[in-house]
Structure formats: C-alpha cells, structure tokens
C-alpha cells in the first residue's frame, strides 16, 4: 500500500513539473537590454563612429540581434557644450 501511495505521489509530481516546464517554454517573447561603457581614444572618435556603424549594419541588422547606439560622448565634447569643470 505504501509503495502505491509513494508511486502515485511521484507520478503526480512528474506530471505537475512537466506542465510547469511546458509553460516556461511557451512564455511571451521579451526584450533584453545591455548597456556598455567604452573608453575610446579621443583622437579617433570619428573612426570609432564609422567602424561601429559598419559593424552594426553588418552583424546587428536583423531581429533578435539588432543594436542601437544612442550616444557617443567624450570629455572633449562635453567641455565644448558645457565648458570646463573641475572634479
């Protein structure tokens, strides 16, 4: 009798765990964000912008691998916009 009850609980556990696994596989798609910060050579910012744009056009043009660059800023650019400041 104890073996039958134990076997029944094990079967129930397996069925429930399989159903949870099936629900996890059919979940809604989602977006993933990744932020990075680079420290570029300030004398070669134009080269960085050109090469990054070419890289993104080649490797990140189709979903789900698309990439966007929202801002490239350096201390020199910020000083031109806002003036010099002391840290």
C-alpha positions in Angstrom: 0.0 0.0 0.0 2.8 2.4 0.9 4.6 1.7 -2.4 1.4 2.5 -4.3 0.9 5.8 -2.5 4.5 6.8 -3.0 4.4 5.9 -6.7 1.2 7.9 -7.1 2.8 11.0 -5.5 5.8 10.6 -7.7 3.6 10.4 -10.8 1.7 13.4 -9.7 4.9 15.3 -9.1 6.3 14.4 -12.5 3.1 15.5 -14.3 3.0 18.8 -12.4 6.7 19.5 -13.1 6.3 18.7 -16.8 3.3 21.1 -17.1 5.3 23.9 -15.5 8.2 23.2 -17.9 5.9 23.3 -20.8 4.5 26.7 -19.7 8.0 28.1 -19.4 8.8 27.2 -22.9 5.8 28.9 -24.3 6.3 32.2 -22.5 5.8 35.5 -24.2 8.9 36.9 -26.0 10.8 39.7 -24.3 13.4 42.3 -25.0 16.8 42.3 -23.4 18.8 45.4 -22.8 22.5 45.6 -22.4 24.4 48.8 -21.6 28.1 49.1 -22.1 30.6 51.9 -21.5 33.7 52.1 -23.6 36.7 54.4 -23.1 37.7 55.3 -26.6 40.8 57.1 -27.7 39.5 60.7 -28.0 41.7 61.4 -31.1 39.9 58.7 -33.0 36.3 59.2 -32.3 35.3 59.6 -35.9 36.9 56.3 -36.7 35.1 54.6 -33.8 31.7 56.0 -35.0 32.4 54.9 -38.6 33.5 51.4 -37.6 30.7 50.9 -35.1 28.1 51.9 -37.6 29.6 49.5 -40.2 29.7 46.7 -37.6 26.1 47.2 -36.5 24.9 47.3 -40.2 26.7 44.0 -40.9 26.1 42.0 -37.7 23.1 43.6 -36.0 20.6 44.4 -38.8 18.0 41.7 -38.1 16.0 40.8 -35.1 16.6 39.5 -32.5 20.2 40.7 -32.8 19.6 44.4 -33.5 21.7 47.0 -31.8 21.3 50.8 -31.3 23.9 53.3 -30.3 22.2 56.3 -28.7 25.1 58.4 -27.7 28.8 58.7 -28.0 30.2 61.3 -25.7 33.7 62.2 -24.5 35.0 64.8 -22.1 36.1 67.0 -25.0 32.6 67.0 -26.5 31.1 67.8 -23.1 33.6 70.6 -22.5 32.6 72.2 -25.8 28.9 72.0 -24.9 29.1 73.0 -21.2 32.5 74.5 -20.6 35.3 73.1 -18.4 34.8 71.9 -14.9 37.0 70.6 -12.1 36.5 67.3 -10.5 
